[in-house]
Amino acid sequence: MSKLDDAREEFSRDLYATELSGITIEEVGEDYAKCAMRLTDKHRNAYGGIMGGAIYTLADLAFAVASNFGRDMATVSLVGTASFLSMTKGSILYAETELIKNGRTNCFYNVRIYDDLGKDIATVSFTGAHIRKS
């Protein structure tokens, strides 16, 4: 199996993100992940826009993959701050991670959310804590 297949298998147990939200892992690398979410009516709020929680879930899974895949230690989020920039007119949202700093006990990532039309939709910053895997 490829690294991408391994990541998809490992995170398939994140049922809220993968089954309910329909998020897929598109790319993985060292300290990096790209995930996608094809938008459907189930992602929309009462006013027709995409729910902030759906966008945050996409960012959260991308952070989880980038900070946990292939590591001996687990990483959990301590703080996640989302800034919503624009409404999308696209049909797919992408989340792409950028590692800012990976320290002994904490890590810091930015996640860029953009659509298939190239429009920036949100940015989410995460602080993670490294813990022992159980």
FENRA-V500237 format. One record per residue. N is the residue number from 1. RES is the residue in one small letter. PHI is phi in whole degrees, -180 to 180 (none if undefined). Layout:
BEGIN
N:RES:PHI  N:RES:PHI
END
This chain:
BEGIN
1:m:none  2:s:-81  3:k:-59  4:l:-63  5:d:-63  6:d:-62  7:a:-65  8:r:-62  9:e:-65  10:e:-60  11:f:-93  12:s:-66  13:r:-77  14:d:-84  15:l:-65  16:y:-61  17:a:-74  18:t:-82  19:e:-86  20:l:-75  21:s:-94  22:g:75  23:i:-82  24:t:-122  25:i:-89  26:e:-99  27:e:-148  28:v:-137  29:g:-162  30:e:-65  31:d:61  32:y:-143  33:a:-153  34:k:-129  35:c:-123  36:a:-134  37:m:-138  38:r:-75  39:l:-81  40:t:-133  41:d:-61  42:k:-68  43:h:-90  44:r:-92  45:n:-90  46:a:-64  47:y:-103  48:g:94  49:g:-83  50:i:-81  51:m:-57  52:g:-58  53:g:-65  54:a:-67  55:i:-64  56:y:-64  57:t:-62  58:l:-61  59:a:-63  60:d:-64  61:l:-68  62:a:-60  63:f:-61  64:a:-60  65:v:-65  66:a:-62  67:s:-92  68:n:-119  69:f:-64  70:g:75  71:r:-114  72:d:-79  73:m:-100  74:a:-93  75:t:-125  76:v:-119  77:s:-81  78:l:-101  79:v:-140  80:g:-136  81:t:-123  82:a:-106  83:s:-120  84:f:-93  85:l:-100  86:s:-153  87:m:-83  88:t:-93  89:k:-113  90:g:-84  91:s:-114  92:i:-137  93:l:-108  94:y:-120  95:a:-123  96:e:-128  97:t:-93  98:e:-136  99:l:-74  100:i:-94  101:k:-157  102:n:-122  103:g:-98  104:r:-65  105:t:-116  106:n:-135  107:c:-139  108:f:-135  109:y:-130  110:n:-112  111:v:-122  112:r:-94  113:i:-107  114:y:-143  115:d:-105  116:d:-72  117:l:-98  118:g:87  119:k:-86  120:d:-72  121:i:-106  122:a:-160  123:t:-133  124:v:-128  125:s:-105  126:f:-121  127:t:-110  128:g:-116  129:a:-116  130:h:-85  131:i:-133  132:r:-71  133:k:-71  134:s:-94
END
